[in-house]
Amino acid sequence: MSPQITFKSNPSRTPAPGEALTDSAGRPVPPVETVAHAARIDYVPSHGKAPDRLPPPPYGLSDLGAAAALRVIGPEREAWMQGMQSADVSAAPMGGAVAALFLGGKGRLVAEALVWRFPEELIVTTAPERLDALHEHLDKLLIMEDCELSRAEGLQRLCFAPGPEPLGRFDDVAGSMQPLGLELLVSDDRAKELLAAIPAADSEQVEAWRVAVGVPDWGKELDEETTPVDAGLDRQVSFSKGCYVGQEVVAMATFRGRVAWNLVRLQVEGRAPAVGARLDPARPAQGRRGTVTSVTQVGDLAVMLGYVHKELIVPGSSVALEDGRTATVLGLPYGSLPGAGVCA
């Protein structure tokens, strides 16, 4: 029996027009967020403490380019998508999205994505370098369901990092609030309008903020060997919706604690070590495991992401650097909790 295709999700159906939306646990779905009403939320770590010094939060609009996207249509699209990825599709408002993980049968990442929910279709956006792999992965798993999978063209991805006060404009532009801002999926013409009207975000500030608050990134912290548990991606996993491809591995690792390495946030006084520098060098590294994966400099403080052995995830733990200094563990990545917050 193949672990790729033998999972069953909780029953899911496409809601009727005008029907009040509820998630898989029966909770009301919040209304979709818009550019007009988005406002910056102060960063509070889900685990441990924030760095002693934070970089300035970014403000403005980032142009993420042409959307690398897949379209799913048909009456069984939501039921099928529930079983293909880790998030609860029914928790997305119409016009909004949920952050999801597409996994292989062994629980390793195929792609991170946003699953956008619209009245007649679902749109899945991912990193451009993961689109071909994700399309191939899903195409193999679409067997007897009454839905169709294709590439979605003519869409643009933007991300609006709001300020402390709402913008008050573009109330008709909906999105999905993610750790680095309000993700938007819009037409080419609408993207041009927004880019002309809203100041551009500073890409270096966005990256510094990403590292400081602990948001993993594909190619830096994440690759095809990564599992949601070791990378602290539990904010993108529903533990109540039912089964999905890779769910058994994620559940076992979460509830039994069977991971050797965990991604953590760290800090050290002085100059930032190089990406790839060893953490806890007395212990053999395993690829990215045991190394610094991302860094940013905040004054005389270096803030980092990196993988450490599981016993070092406790906030305040000391971790040796290969240059002889000692870094301090701040906590798990953005939105992550020990045991994913569902077990002791």
Buried (B, 14 or more C-beta within 10 A) or exposed (E): EEBBEEBEBBEBEBBEEEEEBEBBEEEEBEEBBBBBBBEBEEBEBBBBBBBEEBBEBBBBBBBBEBBBBBBBBBEBBBBBBBBBBBBBBBBBBBBBBBBBBBBBBEBBBBBBBBBBBBEEBBBBBBBBEBBEBBBEBBEEBBEEBEBEBEEBEEBBBBBBBBBEEBBEEBEEBBBBBBBBBBBBBBEEEBBEEBBEEBEEBBEEBBBBBBBBBBBBBBEBBBEEEBBBBBBBBBBBBBBEBBBBBBBBBBBEBBBEEEBEBBBBBBBBEEEBBEBEBBBBBEBEBEEBBBBBBBBBBBEEBBBBBBBBBEEBBEBEBEBBBBEEBEBBBBBBBBBBBBEBBEEE
